[in-house]
């Protein structure tokens, strides 16, 4: 027998304390039970995590907090990319307006553009929305090509120096703001959004306004 087995207080290797085949089977049984319950616990944790992730709205669907919400929208004015005519947010005080900051290199902007086109021609709650695009962090020529290739039919202005984006608190793209009749910002949207989500958002916000302001 090895020296390890001869040491006082040490059991022979391969045989649990207590000795005998019965004790060995009992030890393995206990270890198997612990492993089985541990595996079951992992399954439960994973199932709960999957359920949480499945029910949590994607980040692109979330309406974010912004210091602008509840306040009159900052000044928004400029020459359109295509025609060169002047666009002013104040000219649409009687309308619901979606101000959308975008760039041609922004992948989420690319997937969002067709959704905005659908929203433009939808009538959620009988409302005809208006969209004003703001090209940010991009060249005018790329912005024009982007709008033409995506079939965008709403006016867009360029913000080469970033002054407009700064006044609206824009960071990442795309970023959109829903402006109610009267010029007050009611929602800030981070990331891309679908036409149906915009319809629901507009209907919800319209229901919160006094009937004379809709």
Backbone as a chain_set.jsonl record, in Angstrom:
{"seq": "XXXXXXXXXXXXXXXXXXXXXXXXXXXXXXXXXXXXXXXXXXXXXXXXXXXXXXXXXXXXXXXXXXXXXXXXXXXXXXXXXXXXXXXXXXXXXXXXXXXXXXXXXXXXXXXXXXXXXXXXXXXXXXXXXXXXXXXXXXXXXXXXXXXXXXXXXXXXXXXXXXXXXXXXXXXXXXXXXXXXXXXXXXXXXXXXXXXXXXXXXXXXXXXXXXXXXX", "coords": {"N": [[0.857, -1.193, 0.0], [0.408, 2.291, -0.657], [2.321, 5.122, 0.564], [0.577, 7.216, 1.043], [-1.81, 6.057, 1.831], [-1.024, 5.034, 4.233], [-0.802, 7.181, 5.906], [-1.788, 8.713, 8.934], [-5.25, 9.191, 9.595], [-5.994, 9.49, 6.942], [-7.984, 8.32, 4.314], [-7.986, 5.38, 2.188], [-7.262, 5.859, -1.293], [-9.891, 6.279, -3.734], [-11.923, 5.159, -2.264], [-14.612, 6.207, -0.396], [-14.851, 7.961, 2.795], [-15.675, 6.023, 5.56], [-15.8, 3.629, 4.308], [-16.242, 0.578, 2.392], [-18.457, -0.933, -0.096], [-21.159, -0.086, -0.004], [-21.101, 2.487, 1.16], [-19.685, 3.816, -0.798], [-21.456, 3.744, -2.994], [-23.525, 5.3, -1.916], [-22.286, 7.772, -1.637], [-21.779, 8.458, -4.317], [-24.408, 8.605, -5.182], [-25.413, 10.8, -3.744], [-23.819, 12.82, -4.843], [-24.688, 12.74, -7.503], [-27.359, 13.519, -7.225], [-27.069, 16.161, -6.327], [-25.814, 17.283, -8.579], [-27.858, 16.915, -10.45], [-29.942, 18.556, -9.469], [-28.607, 20.993, -9.598], [-28.291, 21.298, -12.356], [-30.987, 21.474, -13.051], [-31.599, 23.874, -11.835], [-30.085, 25.64, -13.387], [-31.416, 25.393, -15.84], [-33.907, 26.533, -15.185], [-33.137, 29.192, -14.59], [-32.14, 29.993, -17.106], [-34.498, 29.752, -18.61], [-36.1, 31.723, -17.439], [-34.579, 33.99, -18.066], [-34.718, 33.966, -20.87], [-37.465, 34.393, -21.172], [-37.705, 36.973, -20.137], [-36.129, 38.458, -21.936], [-37.577, 38.008, -24.239], [-39.961, 39.315, -23.814], [-39.242, 41.909, -23.35], [-39.144, 45.097, -24.828], [-37.351, 45.805, -27.861], [-34.305, 47.828, -27.999], [-34.446, 49.626, -30.1], [-37.136, 50.25, -30.179], [-37.766, 51.837, -28.098], [-38.951, 54.685, -26.45], [-37.204, 57.446, -25.51], [-36.031, 59.343, -22.649], [-35.813, 62.878, -22.633], [-34.564, 66.197, -22.3], [-35.988, 67.917, -23.864], [-38.589, 67.059, -24.129], [-41.902, 67.949, -23.6], [-41.401, 70.588, -23.867], [-41.296, 73.594, -25.923], [-40.277, 73.057, -29.23], [-36.879, 73.38, -30.386], [-35.557, 75.924, -32.623], [-35.889, 75.181, -36.035], [-34.714, 75.269, -39.152], [-33.936, 75.593, -42.61], [-32.353, 75.098, -45.877], [-33.708, 72.908, -48.274], [-32.352, 69.713, -49.273], [-32.683, 68.892, -51.919], [-34.338, 70.71, -53.542], [-33.666, 73.233, -52.624], [-35.359, 74.998, -51.437], [-36.763, 76.853, -48.681], [-37.282, 75.443, -45.471], [-39.226, 75.468, -42.58], [-39.786, 74.593, -39.257], [-41.694, 75.9, -37.751], [-43.63, 76.505, -39.591], [-45.342, 74.453, -39.627], [-47.089, 74.4, -37.479], [-49.681, 73.59, -37.076], [-49.721, 70.916, -37.372], [-48.849, 67.433, -36.785], [-45.525, 66.647, -36.407], [-42.698, 64.805, -37.402], [-39.439, 64.991, -36.597], [-36.555, 63.974, -38.009], [-33.322, 62.889, -37.546], [-30.601, 61.948, -39.522], [-28.223, 59.949, -41.481], [-26.374, 59.023, -44.404], [-24.559, 56.938, -44.087], [-25.415, 55.56, -41.929], [-26.551, 52.549, -40.776], [-28.925, 51.767, -39.482], [-30.514, 53.901, -40.161], [-30.843, 53.448, -42.849], [-32.452, 51.136, -42.921], [-34.639, 52.161, -41.629], [-35.703, 54.132, -43.244], [-37.64, 53.305, -45.333], [-39.75, 52.691, -43.61], [-40.389, 55.154, -42.52], [-41.402, 56.37, -44.776], [-43.75, 54.917, -45.162], [-45.099, 55.647, -42.838], [-45.452, 58.366, -43.322], [-47.487, 58.461, -45.194], [-49.543, 57.328, -43.887], [-52.517, 57.439, -41.86], [-52.832, 57.741, -38.91], [-55.298, 57.594, -36.498], [-56.729, 59.403, -37.992], [-55.002, 61.449, -38.499], [-52.723, 63.341, -40.457], [-49.467, 63.028, -40.753], [-46.368, 64.957, -40.761], [-43.059, 64.95, -42.015], [-39.784, 66.001, -41.329], [-36.555, 65.877, -42.384], [-33.201, 65.817, -41.094], [-30.034, 66.082, -42.132], [-27.163, 64.847, -40.732], [-23.769, 64.937, -39.793], [-22.766, 64.17, -42.273], [-22.157, 64.39, -45.841], [-23.61, 66.763, -48.116], [-24.053, 65.894, -50.758], [-23.99, 63.082, -50.493], [-26.18, 62.793, -48.846], [-28.269, 63.64, -50.52], [-28.16, 61.67, -52.539], [-28.734, 59.438, -50.981], [-31.39, 59.94, -50.11], [-32.696, 59.939, -52.576], [-32.179, 57.336, -53.519], [-33.501, 55.841, -51.603], [-36.045, 56.642, -51.966], [-37.258, 58.702, -50.541], [-39.715, 61.114, -49.81], [-40.105, 63.379, -48.356], [-39.187, 66.656, -47.095], [-35.752, 67.482, -46.493], [-33.112, 68.874, -44.632], [-29.718, 70.138, -44.409], [-27.204, 69.804, -41.893], [-24.421, 70.829, -41.573], [-22.539, 71.927, -39.758], [-23.394, 70.989, -37.353], [-24.926, 72.467, -35.586], [-27.732, 72.473, -35.376], [-28.27, 69.828, -34.581], [-26.972, 69.873, -32.121], [-28.534, 71.707, -30.673], [-30.83, 70.252, -30.418], [-30.013, 68.151, -28.942], [-28.868, 65.832, -30.009], [-27.236, 62.713, -30.311], [-26.32, 59.754, -31.002], [-27.277, 58.133, -34.11], [-30.084, 56.654, -35.86], [-32.09, 59.481, -34.796], [-35.108, 60.647, -33.57], [-37.775, 63.027, -33.173], [-40.973, 63.623, -31.954], [-43.233, 66.069, -32.653], [-45.877, 67.935, -31.44], [-48.999, 69.474, -32.573], [-48.839, 72.968, -32.275], [-46.247, 73.042, -31.529], [-44.871, 71.716, -29.473], [-42.545, 69.405, -28.112], [-43.178, 65.986, -27.8], [-42.176, 63.443, -27.682], [-39.135, 61.55, -27.721], [-37.185, 59.573, -29.775], [-34.996, 56.948, -29.782], [-32.795, 55.365, -31.989], [-33.773, 53.154, -34.749], [-37.181, 52.929, -35.959], [-40.431, 51.505, -36.545], [-43.125, 51.912, -38.967], [-45.626, 51.155, -37.943], [-45.167, 51.312, -35.204], [-44.702, 54.038, -34.945], [-47.212, 54.972, -35.701], [-48.767, 54.026, -33.555], [-47.57, 55.426, -31.47], [-48.128, 58.099, -32.154], [-50.945, 58.086, -32.107], [-51.365, 57.529, -29.413], [-50.202, 59.782, -28.15], [-51.739, 61.797, -29.295], [-54.196, 61.292, -28.164], [-53.813, 62.23, -25.659], [-53.817, 64.923, -25.836], [-55.711, 68.018, -25.586], [-58.884, 68.192, -27.227], [-59.15, 70.388, -28.925], [-56.599, 70.858, -29.778], [-55.742, 68.881, -31.446]], "CA": [[0.0, 0.0, 0.0], [1.22, 3.493, -0.794], [2.549, 5.914, 1.762], [-0.578, 8.059, 1.298], [-2.809, 5.279, 2.569], [-0.526, 4.752, 5.567], [-0.796, 8.359, 6.762], [-2.891, 8.716, 9.91], [-6.406, 10.032, 9.318], [-6.266, 9.57, 5.51], [-8.616, 7.125, 3.784], [-7.4, 4.904, 0.939], [-7.79, 6.505, -2.473], [-10.899, 5.521, -4.477], [-12.954, 4.656, -1.377], [-15.015, 7.282, 0.494], [-14.755, 7.741, 4.238], [-16.705, 5.112, 6.037], [-15.398, 2.351, 3.758], [-17.227, -0.386, 1.938], [-19.167, -0.641, -1.345], [-22.402, 0.656, 0.267], [-20.78, 3.896, 1.373], [-19.281, 4.373, -2.089], [-22.674, 3.982, -3.78], [-24.262, 6.405, -1.301], [-21.594, 9.016, -1.97], [-22.05, 8.793, -5.715], [-25.827, 8.966, -5.288], [-25.574, 12.176, -3.278], [-23.219, 13.732, -5.819], [-25.556, 12.755, -8.675], [-28.545, 14.313, -6.886], [-26.67, 17.565, -6.311], [-25.58, 17.701, -9.966], [-29.147, 16.969, -11.138], [-30.641, 19.768, -9.039], [-27.871, 22.147, -10.121], [-28.66, 21.416, -13.767], [-32.361, 21.952, -13.1], [-31.571, 25.303, -11.505], [-29.578, 26.361, -14.55], [-32.503, 25.418, -16.832], [-34.895, 27.511, -14.738], [-32.569, 30.524, -14.763], [-32.108, 30.282, -18.544], [-35.876, 29.945, -19.065], [-36.543, 33.045, -16.976], [-33.854, 34.997, -18.84], [-35.3, 33.98, -22.214], [-38.782, 35.023, -21.078], [-37.508, 38.417, -19.939], [-35.638, 39.044, -23.183], [-38.623, 37.906, -25.254], [-41.034, 40.271, -23.539], [-38.697, 43.254, -23.255], [-39.094, 45.712, -26.149], [-36.005, 46.113, -28.332], [-33.879, 49.196, -27.729], [-34.875, 50.502, -31.181], [-38.543, 50.597, -30.024], [-37.974, 52.572, -26.859], [-39.02, 56.143, -26.427], [-36.236, 57.838, -24.484], [-36.201, 60.605, -21.947], [-35.065, 63.984, -23.211], [-34.922, 67.489, -21.709], [-36.877, 68.647, -24.768], [-39.972, 66.58, -24.029], [-42.748, 68.85, -22.83], [-41.02, 71.965, -24.144], [-41.39, 74.029, -27.307], [-39.137, 72.563, -30.005], [-35.889, 74.379, -30.813], [-35.696, 76.431, -33.989], [-35.455, 74.255, -37.083], [-34.9, 75.965, -40.42], [-32.834, 75.412, -43.537], [-32.642, 74.842, -47.284], [-33.839, 71.482, -48.553], [-31.226, 69.134, -50.005], [-32.953, 68.71, -53.345], [-34.851, 71.881, -54.264], [-33.092, 74.463, -52.121], [-36.383, 75.843, -50.831], [-36.63, 76.981, -47.225], [-38.204, 74.674, -44.622], [-39.266, 75.926, -41.192], [-40.672, 73.807, -38.403], [-42.797, 76.767, -37.325], [-44.657, 76.546, -40.635], [-46.21, 73.286, -39.453], [-47.607, 74.468, -36.117], [-51.002, 72.953, -37.015], [-49.542, 69.505, -37.75], [-47.924, 66.555, -36.085], [-44.284, 66.617, -37.192], [-41.604, 63.949, -36.956], [-38.121, 65.508, -36.978], [-35.702, 62.78, -38.08], [-31.907, 63.115, -37.812], [-30.131, 60.759, -40.226], [-27.019, 60.049, -42.313], [-26.37, 57.959, -45.411], [-23.715, 55.834, -43.626], [-26.064, 54.95, -40.759], [-27.267, 51.349, -41.218], [-30.304, 51.801, -38.963], [-31.232, 54.903, -40.96], [-31.169, 52.81, -44.116], [-33.602, 50.248, -42.73], [-35.754, 52.941, -41.118], [-36.224, 55.05, -44.266], [-38.923, 52.848, -45.896], [-40.771, 52.758, -42.567], [-40.808, 56.553, -42.429], [-42.224, 56.64, -45.956], [-45.083, 54.357, -44.87], [-45.71, 56.487, -41.801], [-45.804, 59.65, -43.918], [-48.75, 58.349, -45.923], [-50.566, 56.717, -43.036], [-53.375, 58.428, -41.184], [-53.173, 57.214, -37.582], [-56.297, 58.398, -35.806], [-57.188, 60.457, -38.875], [-53.983, 62.501, -38.548], [-51.76, 63.284, -41.56], [-48.204, 63.535, -40.188], [-45.347, 65.608, -41.584], [-41.689, 64.56, -41.655], [-38.671, 66.862, -41.736], [-35.283, 65.211, -42.142], [-32.023, 66.652, -40.853], [-28.812, 65.339, -42.438], [-26.192, 65.196, -39.695], [-22.527, 64.167, -39.867], [-22.679, 63.602, -43.606], [-22.062, 65.399, -46.893], [-24.874, 67.076, -48.791], [-24.193, 65.037, -51.939], [-24.35, 61.728, -50.046], [-27.544, 62.869, -48.335], [-29.176, 63.697, -51.675], [-28.17, 60.347, -53.156], [-29.413, 58.54, -50.048], [-32.832, 60.176, -50.176], [-33.186, 59.503, -53.887], [-32.127, 55.876, -53.608], [-34.49, 55.268, -50.686], [-37.374, 57.096, -52.364], [-37.836, 59.597, -49.533], [-40.454, 62.207, -50.454], [-40.27, 64.496, -47.43], [-38.056, 67.589, -47.161], [-34.64, 67.276, -45.565], [-32.12, 69.951, -44.645], [-28.389, 69.719, -43.983], [-26.676, 70.425, -40.679], [-22.983, 70.541, -41.702], [-21.772, 72.309, -38.58], [-23.933, 70.305, -36.178], [-25.603, 73.385, -34.655], [-29.116, 72.029, -35.166], [-28.208, 68.607, -33.776], [-26.595, 70.247, -30.762], [-29.664, 72.355, -30.002], [-31.833, 69.222, -30.156], [-29.434, 67.134, -28.054], [-28.688, 64.59, -30.764], [-25.963, 62.017, -30.21], [-26.289, 58.667, -31.979], [-28.276, 58.142, -35.173], [-31.011, 57.762, -36.076], [-32.755, 60.077, -33.632], [-36.326, 61.323, -34.027], [-38.578, 63.744, -32.179], [-42.352, 63.848, -32.365], [-43.652, 67.408, -32.249], [-47.333, 68.048, -31.5], [-49.512, 70.77, -33.013], [-48.499, 73.976, -31.284], [-44.788, 73.107, -31.478], [-44.267, 71.13, -28.271], [-41.982, 68.062, -28.274], [-43.872, 65.043, -26.921], [-41.454, 62.169, -27.598], [-37.804, 61.411, -28.303], [-37.045, 58.177, -30.171], [-33.618, 56.539, -30.035], [-32.692, 54.221, -32.883], [-34.781, 52.998, -35.787], [-38.53, 52.631, -35.518], [-41.275, 51.086, -37.658], [-44.302, 52.736, -39.239], [-46.702, 50.798, -37.012], [-44.821, 51.853, -33.886], [-44.937, 55.484, -35.017], [-48.665, 55.155, -35.691], [-49.234, 53.819, -32.18], [-47.063, 56.526, -30.651], [-48.873, 59.31, -32.48], [-52.31, 57.921, -31.609], [-51.325, 57.642, -27.951], [-49.943, 61.162, -27.771], [-52.88, 62.607, -29.718], [-55.28, 61.07, -27.206], [-53.498, 62.968, -24.432], [-53.979, 66.357, -26.066], [-57.078, 68.525, -25.631], [-59.45, 67.983, -28.544], [-58.943, 71.566, -29.766], [-55.21, 70.942, -30.237], [-55.394, 67.72, -32.241]], "C": [[0.886, 1.234, 0.0], [1.355, 4.207, 0.535], [1.353, 6.775, 2.093], [-1.627, 7.33, 2.113], [-2.359, 5.041, 3.987], [-0.554, 5.965, 6.475], [-1.979, 8.33, 7.698], [-3.995, 9.665, 9.472], [-6.744, 10.135, 7.853], [-6.848, 8.253, 5.037], [-7.92, 6.694, 2.503], [-8.064, 5.593, -0.239], [-8.815, 5.611, -3.155], [-11.988, 5.004, -3.591], [-13.34, 5.741, -0.402], [-14.886, 6.913, 1.949], [-15.91, 6.883, 4.693], [-16.473, 3.727, 5.51], [-16.556, 1.538, 3.246], [-17.954, 0.045, 0.685], [-20.423, 0.169, -1.123], [-22.143, 2.135, 0.431], [-20.383, 4.552, 0.068], [-20.49, 4.689, -2.936], [-23.458, 5.154, -3.23], [-23.627, 7.74, -1.645], [-21.866, 9.442, -3.392], [-23.487, 9.217, -5.908], [-26.064, 10.403, -4.865], [-25.02, 13.162, -4.298], [-24.084, 13.845, -7.073], [-26.793, 13.605, -8.424], [-28.224, 15.801, -6.895], [-26.481, 18.08, -7.726], [-26.896, 17.848, -10.718], [-29.909, 18.228, -10.768], [-29.934, 21.028, -9.521], [-28.218, 22.386, -11.582], [-30.07, 21.95, -13.914], [-32.422, 23.447, -12.798], [-31.091, 26.145, -12.665], [-30.654, 26.486, -15.61], [-33.543, 26.465, -16.469], [-34.398, 28.929, -14.957], [-32.553, 30.922, -16.23], [-33.505, 30.555, -19.067], [-36.404, 31.311, -18.663], [-35.876, 34.144, -17.793], [-34.425, 35.116, -20.244], [-36.652, 34.675, -22.203], [-38.667, 36.532, -20.938], [-37.079, 39.084, -21.234], [-36.704, 39.042, -24.263], [-39.697, 38.952, -25.063], [-40.542, 41.699, -23.459], [-38.638, 43.876, -24.64], [-37.666, 45.993, -26.558], [-35.652, 47.566, -28.083], [-34.374, 50.155, -28.802], [-36.315, 50.94, -31.055], [-38.771, 51.55, -28.846], [-37.99, 54.073, -27.078], [-38.187, 56.604, -25.238], [-36.622, 59.127, -23.797], [-35.326, 61.666, -22.612], [-35.497, 65.273, -22.531], [-35.899, 68.272, -22.58], [-38.343, 68.264, -24.611], [-40.767, 67.485, -23.087], [-42.456, 70.316, -23.086], [-41.246, 72.299, -25.625], [-40.113, 73.615, -28.048], [-38.169, 73.681, -30.36], [-36.139, 74.813, -32.261], [-35.137, 75.401, -34.972], [-35.766, 74.901, -38.43], [-33.686, 75.731, -41.307], [-33.315, 75.193, -44.945], [-32.71, 73.333, -47.518], [-32.681, 70.995, -49.425], [-31.465, 69.143, -51.506], [-33.353, 69.994, -54.073], [-34.24, 73.199, -53.817], [-34.101, 75.426, -51.536], [-36.247, 75.817, -49.308], [-37.708, 76.169, -46.503], [-38.089, 75.204, -43.205], [-40.239, 75.064, -40.409], [-41.889, 74.625, -37.984], [-43.92, 76.834, -38.35], [-45.668, 75.422, -40.477], [-46.809, 73.244, -38.049], [-48.976, 73.788, -35.97], [-50.925, 71.445, -37.277], [-48.715, 68.741, -36.713], [-46.694, 66.413, -36.966], [-43.292, 65.645, -36.554], [-40.305, 64.534, -37.498], [-37.135, 64.354, -36.876], [-34.276, 63.153, -38.457], [-31.31, 61.831, -38.39], [-28.815, 61.029, -40.932], [-27.014, 58.862, -43.266], [-25.579, 56.737, -44.947], [-24.323, 55.063, -42.457], [-26.925, 53.764, -41.2], [-28.708, 51.314, -40.711], [-31.144, 52.822, -39.72], [-31.689, 54.29, -42.278], [-32.385, 51.904, -43.999], [-34.835, 51.014, -42.265], [-36.442, 53.756, -42.211], [-37.533, 54.573, -44.902], [-40.063, 52.906, -44.881], [-41.295, 54.187, -42.41], [-41.711, 56.923, -43.604], [-43.644, 56.109, -45.753], [-45.822, 55.215, -43.851], [-46.205, 57.8, -42.386], [-47.172, 59.601, -44.586], [-49.821, 57.586, -45.147], [-51.395, 57.825, -42.393], [-53.794, 57.884, -39.823], [-54.147, 58.128, -36.853], [-56.821, 59.539, -36.653], [-56.201, 61.594, -39.032], [-53.061, 62.282, -39.743], [-50.434, 63.867, -41.061], [-47.317, 64.195, -41.243], [-43.985, 65.116, -41.098], [-40.719, 65.61, -42.175], [-37.378, 66.133, -41.376], [-34.167, 66.208, -41.913], [-30.788, 65.782, -41.08], [-27.705, 65.8, -41.493], [-24.956, 64.314, -39.821], [-22.302, 63.534, -41.222], [-22.568, 64.734, -44.628], [-23.408, 65.583, -47.575], [-25.099, 66.151, -49.983], [-24.594, 63.615, -51.564], [-25.777, 61.712, -49.505], [-28.566, 62.896, -49.453], [-29.3, 62.33, -52.33], [-28.927, 59.343, -52.288], [-30.931, 58.706, -50.132], [-33.417, 59.707, -51.502], [-33.229, 57.99, -53.992], [-33.169, 55.206, -52.723], [-35.911, 55.706, -51.024], [-38.045, 57.996, -51.353], [-38.49, 60.792, -50.215], [-40.687, 63.387, -49.523], [-39.042, 65.407, -47.504], [-36.994, 67.256, -46.116], [-33.658, 68.42, -45.735], [-30.793, 69.411, -44.141], [-27.949, 70.497, -42.75], [-25.168, 70.196, -40.64], [-22.171, 70.886, -40.468], [-22.253, 71.668, -37.291], [-24.651, 71.208, -35.198], [-27.033, 72.943, -34.354], [-29.134, 70.803, -34.268], [-27.879, 68.923, -32.325], [-27.77, 70.856, -30.007], [-30.771, 71.368, -29.667], [-31.299, 68.109, -29.248], [-29.196, 65.799, -28.722], [-27.287, 64.039, -30.557], [-25.874, 60.974, -31.301], [-27.424, 58.816, -32.988], [-28.835, 56.741, -35.388], [-31.612, 58.256, -34.761], [-33.952, 60.868, -34.162], [-37.05, 61.972, -32.86], [-39.976, 63.956, -32.745], [-42.813, 65.171, -31.769], [-45.155, 67.536, -32.476], [-47.752, 69.379, -32.115], [-49.322, 71.805, -31.904], [-47.003, 74.063, -31.059], [-44.13, 72.49, -30.274], [-43.779, 69.71, -28.554], [-42.658, 67.108, -27.285], [-43.151, 63.705, -26.804], [-40.106, 62.262, -28.283], [-37.574, 59.934, -28.564], [-35.586, 57.891, -30.499], [-33.607, 55.328, -30.951], [-33.814, 54.183, -33.9], [-36.132, 52.616, -35.215], [-39.368, 52.288, -36.738], [-42.466, 52.016, -37.812], [-45.418, 52.433, -38.252], [-46.423, 51.33, -35.612], [-45.029, 53.362, -33.846], [-46.433, 55.789, -34.998], [-49.21, 55.054, -34.27], [-48.802, 54.963, -31.277], [-47.869, 57.794, -30.899], [-50.302, 59.232, -31.935], [-52.36, 58.085, -30.091], [-51.14, 59.085, -27.513], [-51.097, 62.076, -28.157], [-54.033, 62.481, -28.735], [-55.057, 61.847, -25.91], [-53.684, 64.472, -24.59], [-55.449, 66.765, -25.964], [-57.602, 68.435, -27.056], [-59.225, 69.188, -29.463], [-57.544, 71.639, -30.356], [-54.824, 69.803, -31.152], [-55.328, 68.046, -33.726]], "O": [[1.974, 1.233, 0.577], [0.624, 3.945, 1.491], [1.101, 7.058, 3.264], [-2.262, 7.92, 2.987], [-3.193, 4.861, 4.874], [-0.357, 5.832, 7.683], [-3.077, 7.954, 7.287], [-3.734, 10.786, 9.036], [-7.713, 10.816, 7.516], [-6.293, 7.189, 5.312], [-7.331, 7.519, 1.804], [-9.26, 5.882, -0.212], [-8.681, 4.388, -3.179], [-12.945, 4.432, -4.114], [-12.489, 6.182, 0.37], [-14.82, 5.738, 2.311], [-17.03, 7.047, 4.21], [-16.873, 2.744, 6.135], [-17.708, 1.77, 3.612], [-18.07, 1.24, 0.412], [-20.752, 1.027, -1.942], [-22.887, 2.957, -0.103], [-20.703, 5.718, -0.162], [-20.57, 5.762, -3.535], [-24.008, 5.937, -4.004], [-24.323, 8.72, -1.912], [-22.145, 10.61, -3.666], [-23.766, 10.101, -6.718], [-26.805, 11.141, -5.513], [-25.633, 14.188, -4.591], [-24.203, 14.929, -7.646], [-27.233, 14.335, -9.313], [-29.002, 16.609, -7.403], [-26.926, 19.18, -8.053], [-27.059, 18.767, -11.52], [-30.463, 18.899, -11.638], [-30.588, 22.026, -9.822], [-28.416, 23.525, -12.004], [-30.338, 22.775, -14.787], [-33.187, 24.19, -13.415], [-31.614, 27.232, -12.911], [-30.807, 27.544, -16.22], [-34.013, 27.203, -17.335], [-35.138, 29.78, -15.451], [-32.906, 32.05, -16.573], [-33.703, 31.468, -19.868], [-37.075, 31.981, -19.448], [-36.525, 35.119, -18.173], [-34.598, 36.221, -20.758], [-36.962, 35.452, -23.105], [-39.434, 37.281, -21.543], [-37.593, 40.143, -21.595], [-36.75, 39.94, -25.103], [-40.284, 39.429, -26.034], [-41.352, 42.625, -23.497], [-38.125, 43.241, -25.561], [-36.844, 46.375, -25.725], [-36.523, 48.428, -27.968], [-34.684, 51.313, -28.524], [-36.725, 51.888, -31.725], [-39.894, 52.013, -28.643], [-37.158, 54.637, -27.789], [-38.435, 56.202, -24.101], [-37.435, 59.902, -24.301], [-34.231, 61.372, -23.092], [-36.675, 65.435, -22.214], [-36.566, 69.187, -22.097], [-39.234, 69.054, -24.923], [-40.368, 67.748, -21.952], [-43.165, 71.192, -22.59], [-41.369, 71.407, -26.464], [-39.006, 73.805, -27.545], [-38.592, 74.81, -30.609], [-36.845, 74.142, -33.013], [-34.065, 74.832, -34.765], [-36.929, 75.06, -38.802], [-32.554, 75.677, -40.828], [-34.516, 75.109, -45.2], [-31.874, 72.579, -47.021], [-32.109, 71.756, -50.206], [-30.537, 69.379, -52.28], [-32.771, 70.329, -55.105], [-34.288, 74.183, -54.555], [-33.751, 76.549, -51.174], [-35.69, 74.882, -48.733], [-38.882, 76.2, -46.871], [-36.985, 75.372, -42.686], [-41.369, 74.832, -40.838], [-42.993, 74.09, -37.878], [-45.048, 77.186, -38.006], [-46.723, 75.432, -41.111], [-47.012, 72.165, -37.494], [-49.382, 73.449, -34.858], [-51.954, 70.779, -37.389], [-47.998, 69.319, -35.897], [-46.812, 66.093, -38.149], [-43.074, 65.656, -35.342], [-40.092, 64.569, -38.71], [-36.905, 63.817, -35.792], [-34.033, 63.67, -39.547], [-31.487, 60.753, -37.824], [-28.34, 62.164, -40.984], [-27.587, 57.815, -42.963], [-25.883, 55.617, -45.358], [-23.795, 54.028, -42.049], [-27.911, 53.944, -41.914], [-29.609, 50.881, -41.429], [-32.347, 52.631, -39.9], [-32.784, 54.576, -42.761], [-33.25, 51.903, -44.875], [-35.96, 50.563, -42.482], [-37.636, 54.04, -42.112], [-38.468, 55.368, -45.005], [-41.213, 53.143, -45.251], [-42.488, 54.402, -42.194], [-42.662, 57.689, -43.452], [-44.618, 56.763, -46.124], [-47.017, 55.474, -43.988], [-47.261, 58.297, -41.993], [-47.925, 60.574, -44.551], [-50.871, 57.243, -45.689], [-51.007, 58.993, -42.391], [-54.971, 57.598, -39.602], [-53.852, 59.3, -36.619], [-57.306, 60.536, -36.119], [-56.529, 62.612, -39.641], [-52.658, 61.15, -40.011], [-50.301, 65.087, -40.96], [-47.501, 64.008, -42.445], [-43.79, 64.893, -39.903], [-40.82, 66.052, -43.319], [-37.138, 65.812, -40.212], [-34.18, 67.308, -42.466], [-30.526, 64.856, -40.313], [-27.353, 66.979, -41.453], [-25.068, 63.094, -39.942], [-21.703, 62.462, -41.309], [-22.85, 65.892, -44.318], [-24.236, 64.673, -47.605], [-26.214, 65.677, -50.197], [-25.434, 63.007, -52.228], [-26.5, 60.733, -49.685], [-29.611, 62.254, -49.357], [-30.403, 61.88, -52.641], [-29.668, 58.503, -52.798], [-31.664, 57.721, -50.216], [-34.511, 59.143, -51.539], [-34.2, 57.424, -54.494], [-33.665, 54.128, -53.05], [-36.873, 55.205, -50.441], [-39.273, 58.056, -51.3], [-37.893, 61.414, -51.094], [-41.412, 64.314, -49.885], [-37.973, 64.97, -47.931], [-37.3, 66.811, -45.011], [-33.406, 68.876, -46.851], [-30.745, 68.35, -43.519], [-28.27, 71.674, -42.583], [-24.675, 69.461, -39.784], [-21.199, 70.194, -40.162], [-21.602, 71.785, -36.253], [-24.963, 70.78, -34.087], [-27.489, 73.027, -33.213], [-29.908, 70.735, -33.313], [-28.435, 68.318, -31.408], [-27.979, 70.554, -28.832], [-31.56, 71.601, -28.752], [-32.053, 67.229, -28.834], [-29.307, 64.752, -28.086], [-26.294, 64.765, -30.613], [-25.407, 61.262, -32.404], [-28.398, 59.53, -32.751], [-28.15, 55.751, -35.131], [-31.635, 57.543, -33.758], [-33.817, 61.663, -35.092], [-36.951, 61.528, -31.716], [-40.136, 64.411, -33.878], [-42.788, 65.369, -30.554], [-45.647, 67.277, -33.574], [-46.952, 70.312, -32.174], [-49.611, 71.539, -30.737], [-46.52, 75.031, -30.471], [-42.938, 72.706, -30.054], [-44.493, 68.908, -29.155], [-42.707, 67.381, -26.086], [-43.474, 62.91, -25.922], [-39.947, 62.955, -29.288], [-37.752, 59.116, -27.661], [-35.009, 58.517, -31.387], [-34.335, 54.364, -30.713], [-34.688, 55.05, -33.921], [-36.222, 52.052, -34.124], [-39.058, 52.726, -37.846], [-42.782, 52.802, -36.919], [-46.088, 53.349, -37.774], [-47.344, 51.752, -34.912], [-45.479, 53.905, -32.837], [-46.87, 56.746, -34.358], [-50.01, 55.884, -33.837], [-49.567, 55.418, -30.426], [-48.248, 58.486, -29.954], [-50.808, 60.201, -31.368], [-53.28, 58.701, -29.552], [-51.833, 59.561, -26.613], [-51.406, 63.024, -27.435], [-54.763, 63.444, -28.497], [-55.998, 62.091, -25.155], [-53.705, 65.209, -23.604], [-56.336, 65.953, -26.224], [-56.83, 68.588, -28.002], [-59.121, 69.012, -30.677], [-57.307, 72.379, -31.311], [-53.68, 69.75, -31.604], [-55.045, 67.166, -34.539]]}, "num_chains": 1, "name": "protein.A"}
